[in-house]
Each structure stands twice: as C-alpha cells, then as structure tokens.
Amino acid sequence: MRRIAILLFLSVFCSATAMQAQAPAPKPNPELKKLLPLVGHWTYEGEYKPGPLGPGGKFTGEYSARMILGGFFLQEWFTEKGPAGETRILGLDGYDPVSKNFVGNFYLSEGSRLSVVFTVAGNTHTLVGKLVTAGKQYQYKGTFTFAPDLASATLKEEISVDSKTWAPWHESQWTKAKPAAKK
C-alpha cells in the first residue's frame, strides 16, 4: 500500500512539473513601458522648503534606473547631497494589475521609508503615499513631469502631518545625463 501511495505521489508530481514546464512564461504588464523614460542616468538639483522636516536648503543628486527581474520592476538608485549631508536611496517600482496603479517603495540610508501609489498619464507621474521618518508618519504627494523630449523633468513634492494641510516639501529640476565614468 505504501508503494502505491509513493508511486501515485511521484506520478502527480511529475505530471504537475511537466505541465508547469509547458506553460508560457509570464510577461510584464504592458503598462510597465510607461516607466521606461526613467531608465538611465539623471542628475538633479533643487531646494528643500523649510517645514516640519527641517529648515530646508539646496541639494544636488544623481539617479540611475534600470528594469530588473525580467522587466517586471524598475530599480532606482539615488545619491543626494544636501543640508543633512549625503543620502542614498534605493527605490523599487512595479505595476499592480488589480488596482491598475503603479506602486513604489523607497528606502533611505538614514532609515526613512516612502511608500507610494502612482498613476502615469502622458508625461506626468502623480504619486500619493506615506513617508515615515524620525519615528513620525507624514502623508505625501508628488508630481513628476517630463518635458516633451523626455530629456528633462520637474519634481514637486508636498507633505502633510494631518492629511488636511499640505506644505511644499521640495522642488527639483532633472536632466538626463550620461553615466559618470567609473573610477
């Protein structure tokens, strides 16, 4: 009886494995093509506004992005220098076919985290979500707008402590660039 059970299990396992091998590989959702203008290397500069997150000040940064994991996700790396020194940021964006929105999560080297849901309409990415920093949570919204040639963009972001009153957080200008030479 035990032999029959083992043979039955092996038969079912082998059949399932064979059926799985014949199934076509999943393909990234076509909506992900809307993220392709972000791929590559960018430089940016801007100014943090005085507010609940600090006194503000000018900053500069570099950004690189590439599609990963078979084209299902956009991986983003930022290195930013500003009033608080250097900050590194890792971002990962994907598409949720159920909600028909993009989702993004960003992790900052000083321990903060930003989680957003966003839509893409034409040359504009509209983001909403929450920022957790220094043990506090803020509501977040932002607009990333590409120029018609997709070689430059503007990012405007706002935060709120109570989801009712919004304050400008920062504004920056982005320019598509060639990657920096490796040293």
C-alpha positions as a printed NumPy array, in Angstrom:
array([[  0.   ,   0.   ,   0.   ],
       [  2.852,   2.35 ,   0.844],
       [  4.439,   1.683,  -2.558],
       [  1.218,   2.609,  -4.331],
       [  0.985,   5.878,  -2.399],
       [  4.595,   6.766,  -3.263],
       [  4.073,   5.89 ,  -6.937],
       [  0.858,   7.939,  -7.004],
       [  2.639,  10.924,  -5.432],
       [  5.537,  10.688,  -7.901],
       [  3.113,  10.388, -10.819],
       [  1.163,  13.503,  -9.742],
       [  4.393,  15.43 ,  -9.02 ],
       [  5.912,  14.547, -12.414],
       [  2.679,  15.444, -14.23 ],
       [  2.452,  18.792, -12.467],
       [  6.104,  19.547, -13.209],
       [  5.661,  18.627, -16.876],
       [  2.53 ,  20.808, -17.155],
       [  4.33 ,  23.696, -15.483],
       [  7.256,  23.381, -17.886],
       [  4.842,  23.684, -20.823],
       [  3.092,  26.8  , -19.511],
       [  4.26 ,  30.005, -21.221],
       [  6.471,  32.239, -19.114],
       [  4.636,  35.248, -17.67 ],
       [  5.287,  38.565, -19.384],
       [  5.487,  42.001, -17.778],
       [  2.303,  44.042, -17.94 ],
       [  2.431,  46.427, -20.943],
       [  1.74 ,  49.333, -18.541],
       [  5.33 ,  48.981, -17.296],
       [  6.526,  50.514, -20.574],
       [  5.335,  53.836, -19.134],
       [  8.292,  53.691, -16.734],
       [ 10.904,  53.387, -19.496],
       [ 11.577,  57.16 , -19.745],
       [ 13.048,  56.915, -16.218],
       [ 15.609,  54.296, -17.266],
       [ 19.147,  55.616, -17.496],
       [ 21.189,  58.169, -15.616],
       [ 19.905,  61.554, -14.452],
       [ 21.241,  64.484, -12.452],
       [ 19.035,  66.79 , -10.444],
       [ 19.151,  69.844,  -8.228],
       [ 16.617,  71.594,  -6.103],
       [ 15.687,  73.064,  -2.783],
       [ 14.033,  71.642,   0.302],
       [ 11.496,  74.055,   1.743],
       [ 11.503,  74.926,   5.465],
       [  8.801,  72.946,   7.247],
       [  8.094,  70.013,   9.547],
       [ 11.117,  68.092,   8.187],
       [ 13.668,  70.816,   8.836],
       [ 14.986,  74.227,   7.865],
       [ 15.345,  73.482,   4.165],
       [ 18.238,  74.131,   1.839],
       [ 19.658,  73.37 ,  -1.573],
       [ 20.593,  69.866,  -2.752],
       [ 22.026,  68.041,  -5.772],
       [ 21.767,  64.424,  -6.763],
       [ 22.323,  61.628,  -9.226],
       [ 19.762,  58.99 , -10.151],
       [ 20.099,  55.751, -12.104],
       [ 17.332,  53.335, -13.02 ],
       [ 17.007,  50.027, -14.845],
       [ 14.362,  47.403, -15.412],
       [ 15.029,  44.204, -13.43 ],
       [ 13.591,  40.747, -12.805],
       [ 12.534,  40.136, -16.381],
       [ 11.147,  43.656, -16.831],
       [  8.583,  43.371, -14.015],
       [ 10.185,  46.058, -11.803],
       [ 12.114,  49.328, -12.057],
       [ 15.098,  49.552,  -9.704],
       [ 16.196,  53.087,  -8.79 ],
       [ 19.346,  54.372,  -7.053],
       [ 19.725,  57.945,  -5.804],
       [ 22.748,  59.65 ,  -4.251],
       [ 21.848,  63.072,  -2.914],
       [ 23.934,  65.751,  -1.203],
       [ 22.123,  68.413,   0.767],
       [ 21.76 ,  70.174,   4.1  ],
       [ 21.86 ,  66.882,   6.057],
       [ 24.902,  65.523,   4.183],
       [ 24.805,  62.592,   1.761],
       [ 21.752,  60.347,   1.5  ],
       [ 21.474,  57.201,  -0.585],
       [ 18.093,  55.917,  -1.678],
       [ 17.006,  52.585,  -3.119],
       [ 13.654,  52.502,  -4.915],
       [ 11.637,  49.709,  -6.47 ],
       [  8.563,  50.338,  -8.653],
       [  6.12 ,  47.83 , -10.094],
       [  2.604,  47.636, -11.512],
       [ -0.437,  46.292,  -9.654],
       [ -2.872,  44.94 , -12.286],
       [ -5.639,  44.593,  -9.68 ],
       [ -5.712,  48.278,  -8.655],
       [ -4.374,  49.39 , -12.071],
       [ -1.804,  51.602, -10.348],
       [  1.928,  51.637, -10.033],
       [  3.445,  51.065,  -6.594],
       [  6.785,  52.308,  -5.348],
       [  8.835,  51.832,  -2.216],
       [ 11.895,  53.898,  -1.374],
       [ 14.393,  53.214,   1.399],
       [ 16.742,  55.972,   2.568],
       [ 20.176,  55.452,   4.094],
       [ 19.201,  57.435,   7.203],
       [ 16.359,  54.987,   7.938],
       [ 13.355,  56.74 ,   6.38 ],
       [ 10.89 ,  54.972,   4.094],
       [  8.489,  56.305,   1.457],
       [  5.674,  54.127,   0.078],
       [  3.589,  55.448,  -2.819],
       [  0.879,  54.513,  -5.269],
       [  1.059,  56.394,  -8.534],
       [ -0.508,  56.83 , -11.917],
       [  1.078,  57.768, -15.216],
       [ -0.873,  59.975, -17.611],
       [  1.062,  61.253, -20.599],
       [  4.286,  62.817, -19.318],
       [  3.102,  63.122, -15.703],
       [  3.546,  60.709, -12.807],
       [  1.201,  61.561,  -9.906],
       [  2.184,  59.989,  -6.591],
       [  0.44 ,  59.691,  -3.204],
       [  1.542,  57.803,  -0.129],
       [  3.225,  58.   ,   3.236],
       [  6.663,  58.969,   4.465],
       [  7.966,  57.506,   7.707],
       [ 10.957,  59.384,   9.097],
       [ 12.389,  60.005,  12.575],
       [  9.594,  57.965,  14.165],
       [  6.802,  60.042,  12.602],
       [  4.477,  59.457,   9.664],
       [  3.582,  62.088,   7.065],
       [  1.196,  61.99 ,   4.136],
       [  2.943,  62.558,   0.834],
       [  2.028,  63.67 ,  -2.664],
       [  4.198,  64.476,  -5.618],
       [  4.17 ,  65.212,  -9.328],
       [  6.998,  64.216, -11.66 ],
       [  6.542,  65.867, -15.06 ],
       [  8.724,  65.119, -18.077],
       [  9.442,  67.733, -20.732],
       [  8.085,  66.734, -24.188],
       [ 11.551,  65.484, -25.27 ],
       [ 11.812,  63.245, -22.136],
       [ 15.325,  64.618, -21.524],
       [ 14.397,  66.786, -18.535],
       [ 11.738,  66.821, -15.833],
       [ 10.439,  68.637, -12.776],
       [  9.585,  67.023,  -9.44 ],
       [  7.337,  68.815,  -6.929],
       [  6.541,  67.198,  -3.586],
       [  4.342,  68.102,  -0.622],
       [  3.821,  66.63 ,   2.832],
       [  1.107,  66.805,   5.453],
       [  1.001,  65.984,   9.13 ],
       [ -2.811,  65.741,   9.273],
       [ -3.861,  64.941,   5.648],
       [ -5.68 ,  68.299,   5.553],
       [ -2.982,  70.953,   5.476],
       [ -0.255,  70.472,   2.866],
       [  3.161,  72.148,   2.811],
       [  5.682,  72.209,  -0.04 ],
       [  8.495,  69.768,   0.747],
       [ 10.796,  70.293,  -2.193],
       [ 11.08 ,  71.062,  -5.864],
       [ 13.803,  69.852,  -8.21 ],
       [ 14.874,  70.021, -11.852],
       [ 16.084,  66.821, -13.529],
       [ 18.29 ,  66.365, -16.598],
       [ 19.016,  63.112, -18.44 ],
       [ 22.78 ,  62.562, -18.438],
       [ 25.411,  60.077, -19.462],
       [ 26.593,  57.837, -16.617],
       [ 29.584,  59.116, -14.681],
       [ 32.864,  57.483, -15.653],
       [ 33.797,  54.625, -13.331],
       [ 36.935,  55.248, -11.309]])
